[in-house]
Amino acid sequence: MSEPLATYLQDHLAGAIHALGLVESLRDAYPDKPIGQFAANLLEEIKSDRDVLQTLAERIGIGESHFKDAAAWLSDKMSRLKLNRTADIGLLESLEFLELGILGKCALWRSLAAIAPSDSRLSGIHFEDLLARAEAQSAQVEERRLEAACSALRHSAA
């Protein structure tokens, strides 16, 4: 049976794969719009967060989880289809899904910070900084999500 921390990190790494694909699709779908530039910037931050997770996974000896990676990959491809098919509502739902993922990342950093004092494998990681960045990401995504909601859900007079 695998260690709970290993399973937890594998789950979040799979989530990071999905988030990266989703943000790449937003960047690619809106290359000349502010949301596309926002996605390009956010992509770099999410890559950095994923790299921290990967470092932690290596420290505790996690092998790759091909099943979880494949599931994240498939989920990403399905969300890209939806984004391309229904632009306004697809953007709104993509931003909602992204924000939920970032809130999960906030929970991850809090959980790891709570156990770090008793697990030397987590030493040297500045979880408070990672949490602050995730909270800023969440606020930025929420701002854009609300803009997308106004566009996608506005009642048009017929």
Backbone as ProteinMPNN parsed JSONL, in Angstrom:
{"seq_chain_A": "MSEPLATYLQDHLAGAIHALGLVESLRDAYPDKPIGQFAANLLEEIKSDRDVLQTLAERIGIGESHFKDAAAWLSDKMSRLKLNRTADIGLLESLEFLELGILGKCALWRSLAAIAPSDSRLSGIHFEDLLARAEAQSAQVEERRLEAACSALRHSAA", "coords_chain_A": {"N_chain_A": [[0.852, -1.186, 0.0], [0.506, 2.229, -0.749], [2.097, 5.188, 0.533], [0.2, 7.68, 2.22], [0.89, 10.425, 1.773], [2.271, 10.267, -0.623], [0.239, 9.44, -2.391], [-1.446, 11.65, -2.195], [0.176, 13.724, -3.233], [0.536, 12.723, -5.836], [-2.092, 12.891, -6.79], [-2.441, 15.677, -6.821], [-0.444, 16.375, -8.618], [-1.496, 15.241, -10.954], [-3.729, 16.882, -11.174], [-2.403, 19.272, -11.683], [-1.384, 18.769, -14.227], [-3.741, 18.738, -15.706], [-4.592, 21.389, -15.246], [-2.52, 22.842, -16.468], [-2.893, 22.121, -19.157], [-5.455, 23.172, -19.577], [-5.057, 25.929, -19.166], [-3.199, 26.425, -21.177], [-4.863, 25.967, -23.377], [-6.665, 28.084, -23.1], [-4.911, 30.227, -23.48], [-4.18, 29.733, -26.146], [-6.641, 29.849, -27.456], [-7.405, 32.488, -27.251], [-5.443, 34.373, -28.37], [-4.97, 37.08, -29.014], [-6.256, 38.588, -27.156], [-6.983, 40.07, -23.943], [-7.5, 37.986, -22.061], [-6.085, 35.882, -23.11], [-3.41, 36.726, -22.826], [-3.314, 36.922, -20.067], [-3.663, 34.2, -19.452], [-1.282, 33.188, -20.529], [0.627, 34.304, -18.802], [-0.217, 33.22, -16.354], [0.203, 30.559, -16.87], [2.977, 30.224, -16.645], [3.331, 30.549, -13.89], [1.855, 28.388, -12.897], [3.314, 26.284, -13.947], [5.642, 26.59, -12.454], [4.642, 26.03, -9.883], [3.903, 23.358, -10.282], [6.431, 22.299, -10.689], [7.514, 22.526, -8.104], [5.882, 20.688, -6.777], [6.672, 18.388, -8.16], [9.339, 18.206, -7.363], [8.965, 17.702, -4.623], [7.647, 15.251, -4.838], [9.688, 13.665, -5.897], [11.457, 13.739, -3.751], [10.154, 12.159, -1.86], [10.074, 9.818, -3.126], [8.219, 9.094, -5.122], [6.973, 7.286, -7.802], [6.061, 7.62, -11.276], [2.616, 8.197, -12.012], [0.965, 6.73, -14.245], [-1.686, 6.158, -14.859], [-3.182, 8.209, -13.563], [-2.032, 10.419, -14.813], [-2.816, 9.934, -17.454], [-5.586, 10.111, -17.179], [-5.843, 12.808, -16.455], [-4.874, 13.971, -18.796], [-6.794, 13.131, -20.683], [-9.085, 14.369, -19.627], [-8.331, 17.027, -19.962], [-8.309, 17.196, -22.784], [-11.009, 16.836, -23.339], [-12.103, 19.127, -22.131], [-10.991, 21.073, -23.751], [-12.339, 20.632, -26.137], [-14.922, 21.465, -25.429], [-14.449, 24.171, -24.804], [-13.718, 25.156, -27.301], [-16.072, 24.772, -28.692], [-18.232, 26.165, -27.526], [-17.859, 29.189, -27.022], [-18.367, 31.549, -25.194], [-19.781, 30.489, -22.897], [-18.159, 28.33, -22.518], [-15.71, 29.534, -21.874], [-16.398, 30.721, -19.425], [-17.008, 28.404, -17.871], [-14.555, 27.105, -18.016], [-12.907, 28.895, -16.628], [-14.14, 28.73, -14.134], [-13.629, 26.057, -13.47], [-10.866, 26.155, -13.405], [-10.477, 27.937, -11.274], [-11.508, 26.414, -9.165], [-9.586, 24.395, -9.122], [-7.343, 25.895, -8.36], [-8.121, 26.675, -5.805], [-8.043, 24.173, -4.64], [-5.305, 23.811, -4.778], [-4.494, 25.743, -2.96], [-5.431, 24.53, -0.623], [-3.778, 22.282, -0.648], [-1.178, 23.458, -0.246], [-1.582, 24.508, 2.327], [-2.065, 22.168, 3.796], [0.366, 20.779, 3.473], [2.088, 22.593, 4.686], [1.199, 22.347, 7.292], [2.051, 19.782, 8.038], [4.744, 19.877, 7.597], [6.599, 20.582, 9.727], [6.981, 18.142, 10.991], [7.952, 16.422, 9.105], [10.749, 15.865, 7.489], [11.245, 15.723, 4.786], [9.853, 17.712, 3.613], [11.135, 20.003, 4.148], [12.58, 23.261, 3.696], [10.889, 24.279, 1.81], [8.919, 26.976, 0.98], [6.031, 27.27, 2.014], [4.198, 29.229, 2.771], [4.688, 31.322, 0.973], [4.024, 30.048, -1.417], [1.315, 29.576, -0.955], [0.38, 32.228, -0.767], [0.826, 33.055, -3.41], [-0.922, 31.321, -4.76], [-3.37, 32.177, -3.705], [-3.455, 34.766, -4.761], [-3.57, 34.1, -7.467], [-6.076, 32.877, -7.514], [-7.765, 35.065, -6.912], [-7.31, 36.656, -9.177], [-8.214, 34.995, -11.25], [-10.874, 34.771, -10.479], [-11.788, 37.393, -10.87], [-11.701, 37.557, -13.676], [-13.418, 35.474, -14.248], [-15.884, 36.437, -13.363], [-16.229, 38.54, -15.176], [-16.47, 37.013, -17.505], [-18.801, 35.665, -16.848], [-20.68, 37.732, -16.911], [-20.695, 38.276, -19.636], [-21.368, 35.762, -20.799], [-23.762, 34.992, -19.57], [-25.567, 36.999, -19.753], [-28.777, 38.221, -20.253], [-30.347, 38.399, -23.294], [-32.403, 40.67, -24.995], [-35.101, 39.786, -26.953]], "CA_chain_A": [[0.0, 0.0, 0.0], [1.344, 3.412, -0.852], [2.048, 6.187, 1.589], [-0.836, 8.688, 1.938], [1.475, 11.637, 1.203], [2.58, 9.978, -2.022], [-1.028, 9.466, -3.119], [-1.905, 13.044, -2.185], [0.983, 14.478, -4.198], [0.208, 12.228, -7.176], [-3.381, 13.472, -7.175], [-2.246, 17.089, -7.145], [0.329, 16.437, -9.863], [-2.45, 15.001, -12.04], [-4.495, 18.121, -11.3], [-1.537, 20.274, -12.317], [-1.343, 18.448, -15.66], [-5.001, 19.228, -16.271], [-4.584, 22.853, -15.199], [-1.61, 23.333, -17.506], [-3.563, 21.963, -20.449], [-6.573, 24.112, -19.641], [-4.528, 27.291, -19.322], [-2.645, 26.486, -22.54], [-5.972, 26.094, -24.331], [-7.151, 29.465, -22.999], [-3.912, 31.064, -24.144], [-4.233, 29.496, -27.588], [-7.95, 30.229, -27.987], [-7.555, 33.948, -27.178], [-4.076, 34.891, -28.443], [-4.91, 38.536, -29.166], [-7.17, 39.199, -26.188], [-6.395, 40.109, -22.589], [-7.584, 36.694, -21.379], [-4.991, 35.068, -23.636], [-2.175, 37.17, -22.183], [-3.439, 36.501, -18.678], [-3.41, 32.761, -19.417], [0.147, 32.971, -20.776], [1.336, 34.628, -17.561], [-0.616, 32.244, -15.343], [0.823, 29.292, -17.246], [4.327, 30.17, -16.069], [3.205, 30.345, -12.435], [1.389, 27.02, -12.645], [4.469, 25.418, -14.211], [6.509, 26.707, -11.29], [3.995, 25.276, -8.801], [4.024, 21.938, -10.628], [7.83, 21.924, -10.454], [7.66, 22.324, -6.654], [5.243, 19.398, -6.483], [7.513, 17.332, -8.711], [10.495, 18.109, -6.464], [8.511, 17.01, -3.414], [7.371, 13.86, -5.205], [10.973, 12.984, -6.014], [12.023, 13.593, -2.405], [9.54, 11.054, -1.114], [10.228, 8.599, -3.912], [7.029, 8.741, -5.897], [7.106, 6.985, -9.225], [5.017, 8.252, -12.084], [1.298, 7.568, -12.012], [0.528, 6.819, -15.633], [-3.14, 6.182, -14.9], [-3.651, 9.548, -13.216], [-1.594, 11.32, -15.873], [-3.672, 9.701, -18.621], [-6.909, 10.657, -16.869], [-5.729, 14.269, -16.537], [-4.707, 14.293, -20.21], [-8.094, 12.956, -21.329], [-9.947, 15.431, -19.122], [-7.905, 18.256, -20.636], [-8.756, 17.163, -24.184], [-12.468, 17.033, -23.335], [-12.4, 20.528, -21.825], [-10.629, 21.859, -24.934], [-13.452, 20.514, -27.084], [-16.011, 22.311, -24.948], [-14.026, 25.555, -24.94], [-13.751, 25.508, -28.718], [-17.419, 24.65, -29.215], [-19.142, 27.154, -26.96], [-16.857, 30.139, -26.539], [-18.683, 32.336, -24.002], [-20.049, 29.636, -21.738], [-16.954, 27.512, -22.354], [-14.741, 30.343, -21.141], [-16.884, 30.822, -18.047], [-16.847, 27.127, -17.187], [-13.117, 26.85, -17.91], [-12.398, 29.718, -15.531], [-14.66, 28.154, -12.882], [-12.875, 24.836, -13.192], [-9.522, 26.587, -13.042], [-10.511, 28.498, -9.921], [-11.653, 25.296, -8.222], [-8.279, 23.763, -9.026], [-6.453, 26.761, -7.584], [-8.536, 26.549, -4.408], [-7.472, 22.898, -4.204], [-3.874, 24.03, -4.582], [-4.384, 26.446, -1.674], [-5.594, 23.512, 0.415], [-2.55, 21.491, -0.685], [-0.074, 24.17, 0.417], [-1.888, 24.576, 3.763], [-1.877, 20.829, 4.375], [1.794, 20.472, 3.536], [2.676, 23.468, 5.706], [0.82, 21.819, 8.609], [2.822, 18.586, 8.391], [6.173, 20.112, 7.339], [7.479, 20.525, 10.91], [7.23, 16.762, 11.419], [8.404, 15.619, 7.961], [11.947, 16.544, 6.966], [11.227, 15.737, 3.319], [9.172, 18.938, 3.197], [11.905, 21.154, 4.608], [13.128, 24.164, 2.689], [9.832, 24.751, 0.91], [8.241, 28.135, 1.568], [4.616, 27.047, 1.747], [3.465, 30.492, 2.93], [4.822, 32.042, -0.298], [3.239, 29.32, -2.414], [-0.083, 29.842, -0.643], [0.081, 33.615, -1.15], [0.73, 33.109, -4.877], [-2.157, 30.642, -5.157], [-4.496, 33.056, -3.365], [-3.463, 35.842, -5.763], [-4.071, 33.496, -8.708], [-7.512, 32.688, -7.349], [-8.425, 36.374, -7.028], [-7.217, 37.096, -10.567], [-9.115, 34.158, -12.042], [-12.245, 35.138, -10.101], [-12.111, 38.648, -11.557], [-11.974, 37.241, -15.078], [-14.602, 34.606, -14.279], [-17.069, 37.293, -13.256], [-16.359, 39.21, -16.471], [-16.982, 36.014, -18.432], [-20.198, 35.397, -16.477], [-21.497, 38.832, -17.43], [-20.796, 38.111, -21.08], [-21.992, 34.498, -21.169], [-25.089, 34.775, -18.974], [-26.402, 38.185, -19.935], [-30.038, 37.961, -20.947], [-30.521, 39.266, -24.464], [-33.803, 40.96, -25.332], [-35.425, 39.315, -28.307]], "C_chain_A": [[0.891, 1.24, 0.0], [1.116, 4.364, 0.322], [0.99, 7.246, 1.25], [-0.279, 9.968, 1.323], [1.797, 11.437, -0.266], [1.312, 10.048, -2.877], [-1.537, 10.887, -3.266], [-1.138, 13.871, -3.215], [0.711, 14.024, -5.625], [-1.104, 12.825, -7.67], [-3.222, 14.932, -7.581], [-1.376, 17.272, -8.386], [-0.569, 16.188, -11.072], [-3.315, 16.243, -12.264], [-3.694, 19.213, -11.982], [-1.436, 20.026, -13.813], [-2.607, 18.968, -16.336], [-5.015, 20.753, -16.316], [-3.684, 23.432, -16.28], [-2.252, 23.234, -18.886], [-4.697, 22.959, -20.633], [-6.08, 25.532, -19.876], [-3.869, 27.457, -20.697], [-3.752, 26.664, -23.568], [-6.585, 27.489, -24.277], [-6.193, 30.424, -23.703], [-4.038, 30.957, -25.661], [-5.549, 29.942, -28.222], [-8.132, 31.744, -28.061], [-6.19, 34.638, -27.294], [-3.971, 36.416, -28.483], [-5.829, 39.272, -28.201], [-6.514, 39.194, -24.811], [-6.439, 38.768, -21.859], [-6.474, 35.757, -21.847], [-3.659, 35.437, -23.006], [-2.172, 36.779, -20.71], [-3.107, 35.006, -18.553], [-1.928, 32.462, -19.627], [0.961, 33.245, -19.51], [1.048, 33.598, -16.466], [0.037, 30.886, -15.61], [2.206, 29.153, -16.619], [4.278, 29.933, -14.562], [2.784, 28.916, -12.116], [2.505, 26.022, -12.932], [5.418, 25.432, -13.017], [5.944, 25.926, -10.112], [4.105, 23.773, -9.043], [5.45, 21.457, -10.374], [8.103, 21.702, -8.967], [7.059, 20.98, -6.26], [6.107, 18.237, -6.97], [8.752, 17.114, -7.834], [10.116, 17.358, -5.188], [8.243, 15.537, -3.694], [8.667, 13.068, -5.31], [11.607, 12.767, -4.645], [11.434, 12.412, -1.657], [9.495, 9.764, -1.927], [9.001, 8.148, -4.663], [7.435, 8.422, -7.326], [5.992, 7.682, -9.984], [3.717, 7.473, -11.958], [0.719, 7.719, -13.414], [-0.991, 6.871, -15.746], [-3.678, 7.579, -14.62], [-3.245, 10.565, -14.273], [-2.485, 11.174, -17.108], [-5.072, 10.266, -18.386], [-6.901, 12.18, -16.951], [-5.622, 14.703, -17.993], [-6.048, 14.209, -20.93], [-9.063, 14.05, -20.895], [-9.613, 16.763, -19.784], [-8.422, 18.297, -22.061], [-10.268, 17.392, -24.269], [-12.812, 18.495, -23.054], [-12.027, 21.425, -23.001], [-11.733, 21.804, -25.98], [-14.599, 21.44, -26.688], [-15.666, 23.78, -25.117], [-14.124, 25.995, -26.395], [-15.17, 25.539, -29.272], [-18.341, 25.768, -28.749], [-18.332, 28.226, -26.259], [-17.24, 30.845, -25.241], [-18.904, 31.465, -22.769], [-18.857, 28.722, -21.468], [-15.873, 28.254, -21.584], [-15.133, 30.443, -19.674], [-16.625, 29.519, -17.289], [-15.369, 26.752, -17.037], [-12.514, 27.634, -16.754], [-12.897, 29.209, -14.177], [-13.871, 26.908, -12.496], [-11.464, 25.176, -12.743], [-9.493, 27.137, -11.618], [-10.679, 27.404, -8.867], [-10.326, 24.575, -8.033], [-7.31, 24.583, -8.188], [-6.834, 26.728, -6.107], [-8.043, 25.224, -3.82], [-5.98, 23.019, -3.951], [-3.628, 24.798, -3.283], [-4.483, 25.445, -0.52], [-4.351, 22.622, 0.492], [-1.434, 22.179, 0.081], [-0.325, 24.282, 1.922], [-1.637, 23.232, 4.444], [-0.407, 20.489, 4.513], [2.498, 21.331, 4.572], [2.383, 22.919, 7.103], [1.665, 20.616, 9.003], [4.331, 18.784, 8.224], [7.049, 20.052, 8.589], [7.818, 19.097, 11.356], [7.698, 15.852, 10.274], [9.555, 16.347, 7.27], [11.992, 16.589, 5.443], [10.583, 17.006, 2.774], [9.953, 20.189, 3.589], [12.413, 21.98, 3.429], [12.117, 24.685, 1.689], [9.077, 25.865, 1.627], [6.744, 28.067, 1.234], [3.793, 28.322, 1.878], [3.52, 31.305, 1.633], [3.997, 31.377, -1.395], [1.748, 29.56, -2.205], [-0.463, 31.259, -1.054], [-0.049, 33.736, -2.665], [-0.557, 32.453, -5.347], [-3.378, 31.505, -4.843], [-4.593, 34.223, -4.341], [-3.975, 35.315, -7.102], [-5.586, 33.343, -8.65], [-8.266, 34.003, -7.519], [-8.413, 36.871, -8.469], [-8.15, 36.295, -11.469], [-10.562, 34.533, -11.742], [-12.672, 36.426, -10.789], [-12.482, 38.376, -13.016], [-13.191, 36.345, -15.219], [-15.878, 35.437, -14.214], [-17.297, 38.084, -14.546], [-16.96, 38.252, -17.498], [-18.44, 35.683, -18.131], [-21.114, 36.486, -17.018], [-21.71, 38.691, -18.928], [-21.616, 36.881, -21.454], [-23.442, 34.38, -20.707], [-26.023, 35.96, -19.119], [-27.631, 37.813, -20.748], [-30.156, 38.936, -22.116], [-31.992, 39.416, -24.767], [-34.067, 40.533, -26.766], [-36.558, 40.086, -28.903]], "O_chain_A": [[1.915, 1.276, 0.682], [0.085, 4.333, 0.994], [0.898, 7.665, 0.097], [-0.911, 10.545, 0.438], [1.612, 12.35, -1.071], [1.314, 10.642, -3.955], [-2.004, 11.282, -4.335], [-1.736, 14.629, -3.979], [0.66, 14.852, -6.535], [-1.215, 13.218, -8.831], [-3.803, 15.371, -8.574], [-1.561, 18.236, -9.128], [-0.421, 16.848, -12.1], [-3.599, 16.612, -13.404], [-4.236, 19.99, -12.768], [-1.406, 20.979, -14.593], [-2.545, 19.566, -17.411], [-5.41, 21.339, -17.324], [-4.049, 24.407, -16.937], [-2.159, 24.164, -19.687], [-4.876, 23.519, -21.714], [-6.638, 26.254, -20.702], [-3.976, 28.519, -21.309], [-3.598, 27.426, -24.523], [-6.985, 28.022, -25.312], [-6.619, 31.321, -24.431], [-4.007, 31.963, -26.37], [-5.577, 30.36, -29.38], [-8.935, 32.228, -28.858], [-5.816, 35.408, -26.409], [-2.975, 36.977, -28.026], [-6.144, 40.444, -28.406], [-5.602, 38.41, -24.55], [-5.513, 38.443, -21.116], [-5.982, 34.935, -21.074], [-2.861, 34.557, -22.685], [-1.147, 36.356, -20.174], [-2.364, 34.602, -17.659], [-1.377, 31.577, -18.972], [1.882, 32.494, -19.189], [1.95, 33.164, -15.75], [0.379, 30.159, -14.677], [2.561, 28.085, -16.121], [5.102, 29.194, -14.023], [3.296, 28.307, -11.177], [2.628, 25.017, -12.232], [5.937, 24.388, -12.621], [6.685, 25.233, -9.416], [4.369, 23.007, -8.116], [5.657, 20.341, -9.898], [8.844, 20.789, -8.606], [7.66, 20.224, -5.498], [6.255, 17.23, -6.278], [9.16, 15.978, -7.595], [10.854, 16.487, -4.729], [8.576, 14.676, -2.88], [8.735, 11.924, -4.861], [12.224, 11.729, -4.403], [12.136, 11.738, -0.904], [8.954, 8.752, -1.483], [8.768, 6.95, -4.823], [8.147, 9.189, -7.973], [5.088, 8.265, -9.385], [3.719, 6.25, -11.816], [0.065, 8.714, -13.724], [-1.527, 7.547, -16.623], [-4.53, 8.078, -15.355], [-4.015, 11.469, -14.597], [-2.861, 12.167, -17.731], [-5.673, 10.836, -19.297], [-7.848, 12.778, -17.461], [-6.221, 15.705, -18.381], [-6.403, 15.104, -21.697], [-9.787, 14.598, -21.727], [-10.509, 17.535, -20.125], [-8.925, 19.329, -22.504], [-10.743, 18.071, -25.18], [-13.72, 19.044, -23.678], [-12.684, 22.441, -23.227], [-12.029, 22.804, -26.632], [-15.175, 22.119, -27.539], [-16.517, 24.563, -25.538], [-14.573, 27.107, -26.675], [-15.44, 26.264, -30.229], [-19.155, 26.259, -29.531], [-18.142, 28.177, -25.044], [-16.498, 30.749, -24.264], [-18.286, 31.681, -21.727], [-18.58, 28.38, -20.318], [-15.197, 27.669, -20.738], [-14.297, 30.27, -18.787], [-16.082, 29.54, -16.184], [-14.981, 26.149, -16.037], [-11.707, 27.105, -15.99], [-12.165, 29.25, -13.188], [-13.495, 26.732, -11.337], [-10.931, 24.564, -11.818], [-8.582, 26.831, -10.849], [-10.063, 27.462, -7.803], [-9.978, 24.187, -6.918], [-6.544, 24.032, -7.398], [-5.955, 26.751, -5.245], [-7.67, 25.159, -2.649], [-5.449, 22.407, -3.025], [-2.653, 24.528, -2.582], [-3.711, 25.508, 0.437], [-3.922, 22.251, 1.585], [-0.809, 21.574, 0.953], [0.611, 24.166, 2.712], [-1.067, 23.173, 5.534], [0.023, 19.972, 5.544], [3.402, 20.859, 5.261], [3.224, 23.014, 7.996], [1.969, 20.441, 10.183], [5.114, 17.942, 8.665], [8.155, 19.515, 8.52], [8.83, 18.877, 12.022], [7.824, 14.642, 10.461], [9.344, 17.326, 6.554], [12.707, 17.412, 4.872], [10.752, 17.335, 1.6], [9.482, 21.308, 3.384], [12.64, 21.47, 2.331], [12.471, 25.464, 0.804], [8.647, 25.692, 2.767], [6.267, 28.715, 0.303], [2.796, 28.488, 1.175], [2.523, 31.908, 1.236], [3.353, 32.051, -2.199], [1.003, 29.729, -3.17], [-1.528, 31.464, -1.636], [-0.932, 34.439, -3.156], [-1.221, 32.974, -6.244], [-4.319, 31.557, -5.635], [-5.695, 34.627, -4.711], [-4.727, 36.002, -7.795], [-6.29, 33.642, -9.615], [-9.292, 34.047, -8.197], [-9.397, 37.445, -8.934], [-8.8, 36.856, -12.351], [-11.386, 34.604, -12.654], [-13.811, 36.534, -11.244], [-13.469, 38.912, -13.52], [-13.922, 36.443, -16.205], [-16.839, 35.165, -14.933], [-18.441, 38.275, -14.96], [-17.846, 38.628, -18.265], [-19.227, 35.448, -19.048], [-22.198, 36.196, -17.524], [-22.801, 38.962, -19.429], [-22.471, 36.954, -22.337], [-24.258, 33.743, -21.373], [-27.159, 35.916, -18.647], [-27.533, 37.174, -21.795], [-30.072, 40.151, -21.935], [-32.74, 38.439, -24.797], [-33.322, 40.891, -27.678], [-36.958, 39.819, -30.036]]}, "name": "protein", "num_of_chains": 1, "seq": "MSEPLATYLQDHLAGAIHALGLVESLRDAYPDKPIGQFAANLLEEIKSDRDVLQTLAERIGIGESHFKDAAAWLSDKMSRLKLNRTADIGLLESLEFLELGILGKCALWRSLAAIAPSDSRLSGIHFEDLLARAEAQSAQVEERRLEAACSALRHSAA"}
